[in-house]
Amino acid sequence: MEKEDPLEARILQDQLADLRAGLFVSMPISIVLSGLILTVQALSGNGLAGAAWFSVVNAINAARLALARHQLKEPGVQDDLTRVWLRLRWFGRLALLAGFTWSFLAVLTAGYTTSQASLHLIILAGISAGAVTYGSSYAAAAICFITPPLLIAAACLLTKGAPENYILAFAVLLFEGGLVRSSFVGQARFRDASRLRHQAERLAAEMERNSREDHLTALLNRRGLEHAIDQFENTDGPFVAMLIDLDGFKSVNDTYGHRTGDELLARIARRIEEEAPEGSTLARIGGDEFVLVFSSRKNSPSPTNLASNLIAKLARPYPGIASVRIGASIGIYLAENPGLTEMLLRADIALYTAKRRGRNEFCLFDAELARELQRRQSIERDLHSAITMRSLVAWFQPIVRLETEAVVSFEALLRWSHPLHGPISPPEIMTAARETGMLQ
């Protein structure tokens, strides 16, 4: 059996859906037109035959509508290509059966020789045009419906022998040919439009996926991580965020080149995935930084045990990289509610603390680090107003030559007495200025 083409399958599904939608419009029209013919037959004294014909036509119409409605209620039809093909063929068969039924207009009009023949031909032409209009997505169904009654009408006109009948028969055949061509053209245009739409959707989905994926490691990137965090529910908390920063990775790029470094990043990503709890979210958000987020309620290991296991696993030797030892530092933050900015900010502070301890260390964001963060945020928030209010002052400390006790120069010292935190050191002031964009 040939492998299914996903694009072709979607096109066929669209054809089936459009054909079904068209039936809900064309079938009521067919009922009305058949009712008009029944009325004409009754007025001409042929009501019994007209009623029998009307009953058969609308029994077939009911079967076509039932098939369409059953498809609406039946789950999975649109996803099964074999069933889609089967439904299309059934619609085609019922259309052919309906076409043969409409061919019996020739019987009701004695071969289109009665005084009502012209009215019947007009109605036949109208319903044939409607079949092509509302069934343009699937040419076979429309052609199956229009061909039997139009060919039989043309044959009846030809047998009558008069020149005007020959002309009318030619017009019917020409009309038939035009409708057949229109059916194929309509189907081709529908399929082209469907193909272009699905190709555009697939391209858009691929672009969206690429915009959220790190192409090097096949993990989420920062944008993808933001989207994943947005899907978390508050009831799934508390959440654990781990910011993993590699130690010694720059030496790999310097010693072995960026290509080897890229391959190493992919291998490191796989090692982290192997240790990550089930249902966790893993992303690469920087050159050698990874973020692991998971719910601590879902039978996950303790954050400290997981961090120890990750550090041990990442520190194992990597084939082909013998002269450089890779390590990892990890900052951990436990959050009650999911929020990427808050998670990364606090995990980064914990990571910085871990790095100050040395390689292959982890640190959990605790109350002490929370106070440190609060102090830093307070300093950053108040720095601009402190500059405006001239609260920052320069102290000049003399530098004295010991031999002569002469003042040879002065050292300028930046001082700021914060109303809440007291004296702020110059390095803290400079860091706050950089973080707030005051210092480039």
C-alpha positions as CSV (number, residue, x, y, z in Angstrom):
1,M,0.0,0.0,0.0
2,E,1.3,3.4,-0.9
3,K,2.3,5.8,1.8
4,E,-0.3,8.5,2.4
5,D,0.7,12.0,1.3
6,P,-0.3,14.2,4.2
7,L,-1.0,17.2,1.9
8,E,-3.1,15.1,-0.5
9,A,-5.1,13.7,2.5
10,R,-5.9,17.3,3.7
11,I,-7.0,18.3,0.2
12,L,-9.3,15.3,0.0
13,Q,-10.7,16.1,3.4
14,D,-11.4,19.7,2.3
15,Q,-13.2,18.3,-0.8
16,L,-15.4,16.1,1.3
17,A,-16.2,18.9,3.7
18,D,-17.1,21.3,0.9
19,L,-19.2,18.7,-0.9
20,R,-21.1,18.0,2.3
21,A,-21.6,21.8,2.9
22,G,-22.9,22.2,-0.7
23,L,-25.4,19.4,-0.2
24,F,-27.1,21.3,2.7
25,V,-27.8,24.1,0.2
26,S,-28.5,22.2,-3.1
27,M,-30.8,19.5,-1.6
28,P,-33.5,22.0,-0.4
29,I,-33.3,23.6,-3.9
30,S,-33.7,20.1,-5.5
31,I,-36.8,19.5,-3.3
32,V,-38.4,22.7,-4.3
33,L,-37.7,22.1,-8.1
34,S,-39.0,18.6,-7.9
35,G,-42.1,19.9,-6.1
36,L,-42.6,22.3,-9.1
37,I,-42.5,19.4,-11.5
38,L,-44.9,17.5,-9.3
39,T,-47.3,20.5,-9.5
40,V,-47.0,20.7,-13.3
41,Q,-47.7,16.9,-13.6
42,A,-50.7,17.1,-11.3
43,L,-52.1,20.1,-13.3
44,S,-51.7,18.1,-16.5
45,G,-53.5,15.1,-15.2
46,N,-50.4,12.9,-14.6
47,G,-50.2,13.4,-10.9
48,L,-49.8,9.7,-10.0
49,A,-46.6,9.3,-12.1
50,G,-45.4,12.7,-10.9
51,A,-45.9,11.7,-7.3
52,A,-44.0,8.4,-7.8
53,W,-41.1,10.3,-9.4
54,F,-41.2,13.0,-6.7
55,S,-41.0,10.3,-4.0
56,V,-38.0,8.5,-5.5
57,V,-36.1,11.8,-6.1
58,N,-36.5,13.0,-2.6
59,A,-35.8,9.6,-1.1
60,I,-32.4,9.8,-2.8
61,N,-32.1,13.4,-1.6
62,A,-32.8,12.2,2.0
63,A,-30.1,9.5,1.6
64,R,-27.6,12.1,0.5
65,L,-28.4,14.4,3.4
66,A,-28.3,11.5,5.8
67,L,-24.8,10.6,4.6
68,A,-23.7,14.2,5.1
69,R,-25.2,14.5,8.6
70,H,-23.8,11.1,9.6
71,Q,-20.4,12.3,8.6
72,L,-20.8,15.4,10.8
73,K,-21.6,13.2,13.8
74,E,-19.2,10.4,13.2
75,P,-15.7,11.1,14.8
76,G,-12.5,10.3,13.0
77,V,-13.9,10.4,9.4
78,Q,-11.8,13.4,8.5
79,D,-8.6,11.8,9.8
80,D,-8.9,8.5,7.9
81,L,-8.0,8.9,4.3
82,T,-9.5,5.5,3.3
83,R,-12.8,6.6,4.8
84,V,-12.6,9.9,3.1
85,W,-12.3,8.2,-0.3
86,L,-15.1,5.9,0.6
87,R,-17.4,8.8,1.5
88,L,-16.5,10.7,-1.7
89,R,-17.3,7.6,-3.8
90,W,-20.7,7.1,-1.9
91,F,-21.5,10.7,-2.7
92,G,-20.7,10.1,-6.3
93,R,-22.8,6.9,-6.5
94,L,-25.8,8.7,-4.9
95,A,-25.3,11.6,-7.3
96,L,-25.4,9.1,-10.3
97,L,-28.5,7.5,-8.9
98,A,-30.2,10.9,-8.6
99,G,-29.1,11.8,-12.1
100,F,-30.8,8.6,-13.5
101,T,-33.9,9.5,-11.5
102,W,-34.0,13.0,-13.1
103,S,-33.6,11.3,-16.5
104,F,-37.2,10.0,-16.0
105,L,-38.4,13.5,-16.9
106,A,-38.2,12.2,-20.4
107,V,-40.8,9.6,-19.5
108,L,-43.0,12.1,-17.7
109,T,-43.0,14.3,-20.9
110,A,-43.2,11.5,-23.4
111,G,-39.7,12.1,-24.7
112,Y,-40.0,15.9,-24.3
113,T,-43.0,16.1,-26.7
114,T,-45.7,17.4,-24.3
115,S,-46.6,21.1,-23.9
116,Q,-44.8,21.2,-20.6
117,A,-41.5,19.9,-22.1
118,S,-39.8,23.3,-22.3
119,L,-40.6,24.0,-18.6
120,H,-39.1,20.6,-17.7
121,L,-35.9,21.4,-19.7
122,I,-35.5,24.8,-18.0
123,I,-35.8,23.2,-14.6
124,L,-33.4,20.4,-15.7
125,A,-30.9,23.0,-16.9
126,G,-31.2,24.9,-13.6
127,I,-30.7,21.9,-11.3
128,S,-27.7,20.8,-13.5
129,A,-26.1,24.2,-13.2
130,G,-26.7,24.1,-9.5
131,A,-25.1,20.7,-9.1
132,V,-22.0,22.0,-10.7
133,T,-22.0,25.2,-8.7
134,Y,-22.4,23.5,-5.3
135,G,-20.4,20.4,-6.1
136,S,-17.4,22.1,-7.8
137,S,-15.0,20.7,-5.2
138,Y,-15.5,17.1,-6.4
139,A,-16.1,16.9,-10.2
140,A,-17.1,13.3,-10.3
141,A,-20.2,13.8,-8.2
142,A,-21.4,16.7,-10.3
143,I,-20.7,14.9,-13.6
144,C,-22.4,11.8,-12.4
145,F,-25.5,13.8,-11.7
146,I,-25.8,15.9,-14.8
147,T,-24.7,13.5,-17.5
148,P,-27.7,10.9,-17.6
149,P,-30.6,13.4,-17.7
150,L,-28.9,15.8,-20.2
151,L,-27.7,13.0,-22.6
152,I,-31.2,11.4,-22.5
153,A,-32.8,14.8,-23.1
154,A,-30.5,15.4,-26.1
155,A,-31.3,11.9,-27.5
156,C,-35.0,12.5,-27.2
157,L,-34.8,15.8,-29.0
158,L,-32.7,14.2,-31.8
159,T,-35.3,11.5,-32.4
160,K,-38.0,14.1,-32.9
161,G,-36.4,15.0,-36.3
162,A,-37.4,18.7,-36.7
163,P,-34.5,21.2,-37.3
164,E,-35.4,23.2,-34.2
165,N,-35.1,20.0,-32.2
166,Y,-31.7,19.3,-33.7
167,I,-30.6,22.8,-32.7
168,L,-32.0,22.4,-29.2
169,A,-30.3,19.0,-28.8
170,F,-27.0,20.6,-29.9
171,A,-27.5,23.3,-27.3
172,V,-28.2,20.7,-24.6
173,L,-25.0,18.8,-25.6
174,L,-23.0,22.0,-25.7
175,F,-24.5,22.9,-22.2
176,E,-23.5,19.4,-21.0
177,G,-19.9,19.9,-22.3
178,G,-19.6,23.3,-20.7
179,L,-20.8,22.0,-17.4
180,V,-18.4,19.0,-17.5
181,R,-15.5,21.4,-18.3
182,S,-16.6,23.8,-15.5
183,S,-16.7,20.8,-13.1
184,F,-13.1,19.9,-13.8
185,V,-12.0,23.5,-13.7
186,G,-13.8,24.1,-10.5
187,Q,-12.3,21.0,-8.9
188,A,-8.8,22.0,-10.0
189,R,-9.2,25.5,-8.6
190,F,-10.5,24.2,-5.4
191,R,-7.7,21.7,-5.0
192,D,-5.1,24.4,-5.8
193,A,-6.6,26.8,-3.3
194,S,-6.7,24.0,-0.7
195,R,-3.1,23.0,-1.4
196,L,-1.9,26.6,-1.2
197,R,-3.8,27.1,2.1
198,H,-2.4,24.0,3.7
199,Q,1.1,24.8,2.4
200,A,0.8,28.2,3.9
201,E,-0.4,26.8,7.2
202,R,2.4,24.2,7.3
203,L,5.0,26.9,6.5
204,A,3.5,29.2,9.2
205,A,3.5,26.3,11.7
206,E,7.1,25.5,10.8
207,M,8.2,29.1,11.2
208,E,6.4,29.2,14.5
209,R,8.1,26.0,15.6
210,N,11.5,27.3,14.5
211,S,10.9,30.6,16.3
212,R,10.5,28.6,19.6
213,E,13.2,25.9,19.0
214,D,16.9,26.0,19.4
215,H,18.1,24.6,16.1
216,L,21.4,23.4,17.6
217,T,20.1,21.2,20.5
218,A,16.4,20.8,19.3
219,L,15.4,22.1,22.7
220,L,13.1,25.1,23.3
221,N,14.7,28.5,23.0
222,R,13.7,31.4,25.3
223,R,10.6,32.3,23.3
224,G,9.5,28.6,23.4
225,L,10.2,28.5,27.1
226,E,8.0,31.5,27.6
227,H,5.2,29.9,25.7
228,A,5.6,26.6,27.6
229,I,5.5,28.4,31.0
230,D,2.4,30.2,30.0
231,Q,0.6,26.9,29.6
232,F,1.3,25.9,33.2
233,E,-1.5,26.0,35.7
234,N,-1.1,27.6,39.1
235,T,-2.6,24.4,40.6
236,D,0.3,22.4,39.3
237,G,2.8,24.2,41.6
238,P,5.0,24.6,43.4
239,F,7.5,24.7,40.5
240,V,11.2,24.2,40.4
241,A,13.4,26.3,38.1
242,M,17.0,25.3,37.5
243,L,19.4,27.6,35.7
244,I,22.3,25.5,34.5
245,D,25.5,27.2,33.4
246,L,28.4,25.3,32.0
247,D,31.9,25.7,33.5
248,G,34.9,25.5,31.1
249,F,32.9,25.5,27.9
250,K,34.7,28.6,26.5
251,S,37.9,26.6,26.5
252,V,36.3,24.0,24.3
253,N,35.5,26.6,21.6
254,D,39.0,28.1,22.0
255,T,40.8,24.7,21.9
256,Y,38.7,22.6,19.5
257,G,36.7,25.2,17.5
258,H,33.1,26.2,17.4
259,R,31.9,23.1,15.5
260,T,33.1,20.8,18.2
261,G,31.6,23.2,20.8
262,D,28.2,23.0,19.0
263,E,28.4,19.2,18.9
264,L,29.2,19.2,22.6
265,L,26.2,21.4,23.4
266,A,24.0,18.9,21.7
267,R,25.5,16.0,23.7
268,I,25.1,18.0,27.0
269,A,21.5,18.7,26.1
270,R,20.9,14.9,25.8
271,R,22.5,14.3,29.1
272,I,20.3,16.8,30.8
273,E,17.2,15.3,29.1
274,E,18.1,11.9,30.5
275,E,18.1,13.2,34.0
276,A,15.1,15.6,33.7
277,P,11.9,14.4,35.4
278,E,9.0,13.3,33.3
279,G,6.8,16.2,32.1
280,S,9.6,18.7,32.7
281,T,10.4,21.6,30.3
282,L,14.0,22.0,29.1
283,A,15.3,25.0,27.2
284,R,18.6,26.5,26.0
285,I,18.4,30.3,26.6
286,G,22.0,31.3,26.0
287,G,25.4,30.1,24.6
288,D,26.0,27.7,27.5
289,E,23.0,28.2,29.7
290,F,20.1,25.8,30.1
291,V,16.8,26.1,32.0
292,L,14.9,23.1,33.5
293,V,11.4,23.7,34.9
294,F,9.1,21.1,36.4
295,S,6.4,20.7,38.9
296,S,7.5,19.4,42.3
297,R,4.2,17.6,42.8
298,K,4.5,15.1,40.0
299,N,6.7,12.5,41.7
300,S,9.8,14.4,40.9
301,P,13.1,14.0,42.8
302,S,14.1,16.7,45.3
303,P,15.8,19.7,43.6
304,T,19.0,19.2,45.5
305,N,19.3,15.6,44.6
306,L,18.5,16.3,41.0
307,A,21.1,19.1,40.9
308,S,23.8,16.8,42.3
309,N,23.0,14.1,39.7
310,L,23.1,16.7,36.9
311,I,26.4,18.1,38.0
312,A,27.9,14.5,38.3
313,K,26.5,13.5,34.9
314,L,27.7,16.7,33.1
315,A,31.1,16.4,34.6
316,R,31.8,12.9,33.1
317,P,34.3,12.9,30.3
318,Y,33.2,13.5,26.7
319,P,34.8,11.5,23.9
320,G,37.1,13.6,21.8
321,I,37.5,16.3,24.4
322,A,40.3,15.1,26.6
323,S,42.1,18.2,27.5
324,V,39.1,20.2,28.8
325,R,37.0,19.3,31.8
326,I,33.4,20.4,31.6
327,G,31.5,21.2,34.7
328,A,28.2,22.9,35.6
329,S,26.9,25.4,38.2
330,I,23.2,25.4,39.0
331,G,20.9,28.0,40.5
332,I,17.6,26.7,41.9
333,Y,14.4,28.5,42.7
334,L,11.2,27.1,44.1
335,A,8.1,29.1,42.9
336,E,4.5,28.8,43.9
337,N,3.3,30.3,40.7
338,P,4.8,30.0,37.2
339,G,6.4,33.2,36.0
340,L,9.5,33.1,33.8
341,T,10.9,36.5,34.6
342,E,10.7,35.9,38.3
343,M,12.0,32.3,38.0
344,L,15.0,33.3,36.0
345,L,15.9,36.4,38.1
346,R,16.0,34.4,41.3
347,A,17.6,31.3,39.8
348,D,20.3,33.6,38.3
349,I,21.1,35.1,41.8
350,A,21.4,31.5,43.1
351,L,23.6,30.6,40.2
352,Y,25.9,33.5,40.8
353,T,26.2,32.5,44.4
354,A,27.0,28.9,43.4
355,K,29.7,30.2,41.0
356,R,31.4,32.1,43.8
357,R,31.8,28.9,45.7
358,G,33.7,27.2,42.8
359,R,33.0,24.7,40.0
360,N,30.3,22.1,40.0
361,E,28.3,23.7,42.8
362,F,24.6,24.4,43.2
363,C,22.7,26.9,45.3
364,L,19.1,27.1,46.4
365,F,17.5,30.6,46.4
366,D,16.7,31.1,50.1
367,A,15.6,33.8,52.5
368,E,19.1,35.3,52.7
369,L,19.3,35.6,48.9
370,A,15.8,37.0,48.9
371,R,17.0,39.8,51.2
372,E,20.0,40.4,48.9
373,L,17.7,40.6,45.9
374,Q,15.3,43.0,47.7
375,R,18.3,45.2,48.6
376,R,19.6,45.2,45.0
377,Q,16.2,46.0,43.6
378,S,15.7,48.8,46.2
379,I,19.1,50.3,45.2
380,E,18.3,50.1,41.5
381,R,14.8,51.6,42.0
382,D,16.1,54.6,44.1
383,L,19.3,55.4,42.3
384,H,17.8,57.7,39.7
385,S,16.0,59.8,42.4
386,A,19.2,59.8,44.5
387,I,21.1,61.3,41.6
388,T,18.3,63.9,41.0
389,M,18.3,64.8,44.7
390,R,22.1,65.0,44.8
391,S,22.2,62.3,47.4
392,L,25.3,60.9,45.8
393,V,28.4,62.8,46.9
394,A,32.1,62.7,46.3
395,W,34.5,62.5,49.2
396,F,38.1,63.5,48.5
397,Q,40.6,61.5,50.5
398,P,44.1,63.0,50.5
399,I,47.1,60.9,49.5
400,V,50.1,61.9,51.6
401,R,53.8,61.1,50.9
402,L,55.1,59.5,54.1
403,E,58.6,60.9,53.8
404,T,57.6,64.6,53.6
405,E,54.0,64.3,55.0
406,A,53.0,66.4,52.0
407,V,49.6,66.0,50.3
408,V,50.5,64.9,46.7
409,S,47.0,64.1,45.4
410,F,43.4,63.3,46.3
411,E,41.4,60.1,45.7
412,A,37.7,60.7,44.8
413,L,35.3,58.3,46.6
414,L,31.7,58.0,45.7
415,R,29.4,57.9,48.7
416,W,25.6,57.3,49.0
417,S,23.8,56.9,52.3
418,H,20.6,55.1,51.4
419,P,17.6,55.9,53.7
420,L,16.8,52.2,54.3
421,H,20.1,50.3,53.7
422,G,22.6,52.8,54.9
423,P,26.0,53.3,53.2
424,I,26.1,51.8,49.6
425,S,29.5,50.8,48.3
426,P,30.8,52.2,44.9
427,P,30.7,48.7,43.3
428,E,27.0,48.4,44.2
429,I,26.3,51.8,42.8
430,M,28.1,51.0,39.5
431,T,26.3,47.7,39.2
432,A,22.9,49.3,39.8
433,A,23.8,52.0,37.2
434,R,24.6,49.3,34.6
435,E,21.5,47.3,35.3
436,T,19.2,50.4,35.0
437,G,20.9,51.6,31.8
438,M,22.4,54.7,33.3
439,L,25.9,53.4,32.6
440,Q,26.8,51.9,29.3
